Amino acid sequence: MTDVRRVLVTGGAGYIGSHTCKHLAENSIECIVYDNLSTGHQHNVKWGPLVIGDINDSKCLEETFTRYKPDAVIHFAALAYVGESVTHPAEYYTNNVAGTLNILSEMAKASINKFVFSSTCATYGMPQKLPICETTPQHPINPYGASKLMVERVLQDYAHAYGLRYAALRYFNACGADPAGELAEEHYPETHLIPRCLMAAAGKIPGVDVYGDDYPTPDGTCIRDYIHVSDLAIGHVSALKSIVDKNINLRLNLGTGKGTSVLEILKGIKRSIDRDVPHSIQRGREGDPHTLFADVSAARDTIGFVTKFSDLDTII
Ligand SMILES: NC(=O)c1ccc[n+]([C@@H]2O[C@H](COP(=O)([O-])OP(=O)(O)OC[C@H]3O[C@@H](n4cnc5c(N)ncnc54)[C@H](O)[C@@H]3O)[C@@H](O)[C@H]2O)c1
């Protein structure tokens, strides 16, 4: 990737952003983290300078672009709690949509036209067919998913009108942590299933709720596509390389193509660390699709994406 040496990483103090910074550094790409530390952590910023700033702060963004002159932006900064997006949609649209428009406008002023965006499988809503491929209709069922789909549409229109080069990466369930132990998943509150199960197994929380055990799945519990965060990090660098080298725009699923049920995770934890996960079965949540997993052939074929860390034992 000859003409990308320095990248501005918004949300680089967060979970997926920090893992991606590590992988950028391993590929000799400098990263400047731009983060308001609302959910991220200063101690995650180890591979370049940190600018403490908000994506809605045009002046701070402008100064940062002028000072560091990045060649591209990888944009992770967002609010990402589905339930909270239902009760506080204004915050989600302001942060996730208006904030992104602000970055794009400051990028245009600074003549930067390469952009990698954190989208999500939540843009698909309740898909009618599995596996989910990139042409599956996108009908998000909550403001979080809607905010990400709005940005995807903006990117498509900006690419057409202004020559923006972008990759919108629709992640499935991010999980795991840096195999070298330099980074972890650290959300407060933690809502993701695997860290909650591990917290329960370690006695840090009383137990986990399993929502539904009578779905039409082999063991009755919900199935999701769990992808290791280090694989996501690799996917970002590969996508950036592809949009630059091939001068194309990308909309890609990043998952494993394999579904894992909640009970399989509990069994995997027992197998890996010989601990039981205290849990109680609750009624299934309204609007929760029982099965989601990705078709990942497009990512494989266009950016050579192959997962290396996403088997359940490594994740745990
Ligand atoms: N974790 C998942 O399973 C998952 C799945 C699909 C998509 N995503 C998307 O991936 C991205 C990263 O998710 P994550 O799990 O690493 O979340 P995270 O909360 O760990 O990271 C988000 C980072 O963005 C920062 N941030 C938030 N709003 C900001 C603002 N206005 N200005 C500057 N910085 C701001 C936070 O401080 C944090 O460091 C998000 O866009 C999320 O929507 C995550």
Ligand as a Chemical Component Dictionary entry (heavy atoms), coordinates in Angstrom:
data_LIG
# 
_chem_comp.id                   LIG 
_chem_comp.type                 NON-POLYMER 
_chem_comp.pdbx_formal_charge   0 
_chem_comp.three_letter_code    LIG 
# 
loop_
_chem_comp_atom.comp_id 
_chem_comp_atom.atom_id 
_chem_comp_atom.alt_atom_id 
_chem_comp_atom.type_symbol 
_chem_comp_atom.charge 
_chem_comp_atom.model_Cartn_x 
_chem_comp_atom.model_Cartn_y 
_chem_comp_atom.model_Cartn_z 
_chem_comp_atom.pdbx_ordinal 
LIG N1  N1  N 0  -18.358 -4.846 19.196 1  
LIG C1  C1  C 0  -19.119 -5.388 18.235 2  
LIG O1  O1  O 0  -19.505 -6.568 18.313 3  
LIG C2  C2  C 0  -19.488 -4.570 17.023 4  
LIG C3  C3  C 0  -20.250 -5.172 16.002 5  
LIG C4  C4  C 0  -20.572 -4.425 14.874 6  
LIG C5  C5  C 0  -20.143 -3.117 14.751 7  
LIG N2  N2  N 1  -19.425 -2.532 15.749 8  
LIG C6  C6  C 0  -18.978 -1.140 15.578 9  
LIG O2  O2  O 0  -17.573 -1.107 15.765 10 
LIG C7  C7  C 0  -17.172 0.142  16.295 11 
LIG C8  C8  C 0  -16.290 -0.079 17.506 12 
LIG O3  O3  O 0  -16.994 -0.848 18.473 13 
LIG P1  P1  P 0  -16.316 -1.270 19.850 14 
LIG O4  O4  O 0  -16.980 -2.509 20.305 15 
LIG O5  O5  O -1 -14.844 -1.212 19.698 16 
LIG O6  O6  O 0  -16.825 -0.077 20.778 17 
LIG P2  P2  P 0  -16.042 0.762  21.880 18 
LIG O7  O7  O 0  -17.099 1.469  22.663 19 
LIG O8  O8  O 0  -15.071 -0.080 22.605 20 
LIG O9  O9  O 0  -15.236 1.811  20.998 21 
LIG C9  C9  C 0  -15.809 3.000  20.501 22 
LIG C10 C10 C 0  -14.781 4.101  20.702 23 
LIG O10 O10 O 0  -15.291 5.314  20.133 24 
LIG C11 C11 C 0  -15.099 6.377  21.061 25 
LIG N3  N3  N 0  -16.147 7.379  20.781 26 
LIG C12 C12 C 0  -17.487 7.208  20.877 27 
LIG N4  N4  N 0  -18.115 8.346  20.517 28 
LIG C13 C13 C 0  -17.140 9.260  20.193 29 
LIG C14 C14 C 0  -17.157 10.596 19.743 30 
LIG N5  N5  N 0  -18.304 11.259 19.600 31 
LIG N6  N6  N 0  -15.988 11.216 19.480 32 
LIG C15 C15 C 0  -14.803 10.539 19.644 33 
LIG N7  N7  N 0  -14.727 9.266  20.073 34 
LIG C16 C16 C 0  -15.889 8.639  20.349 35 
LIG C17 C17 C 0  -15.189 5.736  22.430 36 
LIG O11 O11 O 0  -14.562 6.468  23.451 37 
LIG C18 C18 C 0  -14.502 4.392  22.173 38 
LIG O12 O12 O 0  -13.109 4.464  22.377 39 
LIG C19 C19 C 0  -18.449 0.914  16.581 40 
LIG O13 O13 O 0  -18.671 1.797  15.496 41 
LIG C20 C20 C 0  -19.513 -0.168 16.603 42 
LIG O14 O14 O 0  -20.761 0.342  16.212 43 
LIG C21 C21 C 0  -19.087 -3.230 16.891 44 
# 
loop_
_chem_comp_bond.comp_id 
_chem_comp_bond.atom_id_1 
_chem_comp_bond.atom_id_2 
_chem_comp_bond.value_order 
_chem_comp_bond.pdbx_ordinal 
LIG N1  C1  SING 1  
LIG C1  O1  DOUB 2  
LIG C1  C2  SING 3  
LIG C2  C3  SING 4  
LIG C2  C21 DOUB 5  
LIG C3  C4  DOUB 6  
LIG C4  C5  SING 7  
LIG C5  N2  DOUB 8  
LIG N2  C6  SING 9  
LIG N2  C21 SING 10 
LIG C6  O2  SING 11 
LIG C6  C20 SING 12 
LIG O2  C7  SING 13 
LIG C7  C8  SING 14 
LIG C7  C19 SING 15 
LIG C8  O3  SING 16 
LIG O3  P1  SING 17 
LIG P1  O4  DOUB 18 
LIG P1  O5  SING 19 
LIG P1  O6  SING 20 
LIG O6  P2  SING 21 
LIG P2  O7  DOUB 22 
LIG P2  O8  SING 23 
LIG P2  O9  SING 24 
LIG O9  C9  SING 25 
LIG C9  C10 SING 26 
LIG C10 O10 SING 27 
LIG C10 C18 SING 28 
LIG O10 C11 SING 29 
LIG C11 N3  SING 30 
LIG C11 C17 SING 31 
LIG N3  C12 SING 32 
LIG N3  C16 SING 33 
LIG C12 N4  DOUB 34 
LIG N4  C13 SING 35 
LIG C13 C14 SING 36 
LIG C13 C16 DOUB 37 
LIG C14 N5  SING 38 
LIG C14 N6  DOUB 39 
LIG N6  C15 SING 40 
LIG C15 N7  DOUB 41 
LIG N7  C16 SING 42 
LIG C17 O11 SING 43 
LIG C17 C18 SING 44 
LIG C18 O12 SING 45 
LIG C19 O13 SING 46 
LIG C19 C20 SING 47 
LIG C20 O14 SING 48 
# 
